[in-house]
Amino acid sequence: MRVIVTGGAGFIGSAVIRRIIGQSDWQVLNIDKLTYAANLDTLASIADNPRYALLVADICDRDAMDKAFAEFRPDAVMHLAAESHVDRSIDGPGAFVQTNVVGTYILLEAARAYVSAVGKPFRFHHISTDEVFGSLGDDGCFNETTPYSPRSPYSASKAASDHFVRAWGETYGLPIVLSNCSNNYGPYQFPEKLIPLMTLNALTGKPLPVYGAGTNVRDWLHVDDHAQALIDVVSKGQIGGTYLIGGRSERRNVDVVHAICDSIDRLTGKAQGTSRALITQVTDRSGHDFRYAIDPSRIERELGWRAQHTFEDGLEQTIRWYLDNRAWWEPLVSNRDATIRRGLSK
């Protein structure tokens, strides 16, 4: 199996590549533009493996994509490259349209030309988010038939890319498969996202900014569980099908922050309550969806996948990782403004 992974130096993409190289005989070409959230240190453990290669390129560069397909001759593409931070999309939506919509279109066209030329079995796996479905009330879950209702520039750009992928499957017969995931967490996550941001701020004694009352609900999925699900989907998923991937771990944001605070205090020997005292309520962001929840029954039933991490165990493992890997995250916090509040544009 020869697989192109786009965005493989990012949080989820790097977890996928580490898992593929460590647990299979597949060959991987990582195509990554190396934007602010990419970090090649996440791939240090497999960087010298002969089954892994890196191409620094923009998925919006059609010539570069055509060349990559022609030279690597993939059996599949796992398309993870995306701008993904909602707050950044509020401040600068253009980058999200360019990467998530135009970039996906360019990649689809390159894949279509490649399949037409070589005529061998192929799969285009597009990785997306549950945010395309909009906001849930107190009850119910997203499933594969939930109507789309994106409410932020980020989710709108991902919804558009999902529709393009399905259209290329229907119109041109491109062998496509899609997946939509819930909120990921785990080691190597860029510190602008909720769990690493709160973890690192608590470690360094900085305020813990919680949007509004913190009652928004998310379904949490450990990145290693997601990586395995993606491998299952690209290798065994039904062509033309969609699979929703979730951890069955709904939590209010404020409860997640409380759990982080309590773990930090216990693991670092601080008095209980020290980190909770740093929690600060801040103005909610525009269009903040109330609740996300995924019903992963289809992937569990058809592909035999199930999340292996409970949220409690996964969160503790993640916090321990950040405690033990200051050399990875300290430069991001000091040099890349990773923890600055964004998404205040109106």
Sequence and secondary structure as in RCSB ss.txt:
>XXXX:A:sequence
MRVIVTGGAGFIGSAVIRRIIGQSDWQVLNIDKLTYAANLDTLASIADNPRYALLVADICDRDAMDKAFAEFRPD
AVMHLAAESHVDRSIDGPGAFVQTNVVGTYILLEAARAYVSAVGKPFRFHHISTDEVFGSLGDDGCFNETTPYSP
RSPYSASKAASDHFVRAWGETYGLPIVLSNCSNNYGPYQFPEKLIPLMTLNALTGKPLPVYGAGTNVRDWLHVDD
HAQALIDVVSKGQIGGTYLIGGRSERRNVDVVHAICDSIDRLTGKAQGTSRALITQVTDRSGHDFRYAIDPSRIE
RELGWRAQHTFEDGLEQTIRWYLDNRAWWEPLVSNRDATIRRGLSK
>XXXX:A:secstr
 EEEEETTTSHHHHHHHHHHHHHS  EEEEEE   TT  GGGGTTTTT TTEEEEE  TT HHHHHHHHHHH  S
EEEE      HHHHHH HHHHIIIIIIHHHHHHHHHHHHHHHH    EEEEEEEGGGG    SS  B TT     
 SHHHHHHHHHHHHHHHHHHHH   EEEEEE EEE TT  TTSHHHHHHHHHHHT  EEEETTS  EEEEEEHHH
HHHHHHHHHHHS TT EEEE  S EEEHHHHHHHHHHHHHHHHT  TTTTGGGEEEE   TT   B  B  HHHH
HHH       HHHHHHHHHHHHHH HHHHHHHHHHS TT       
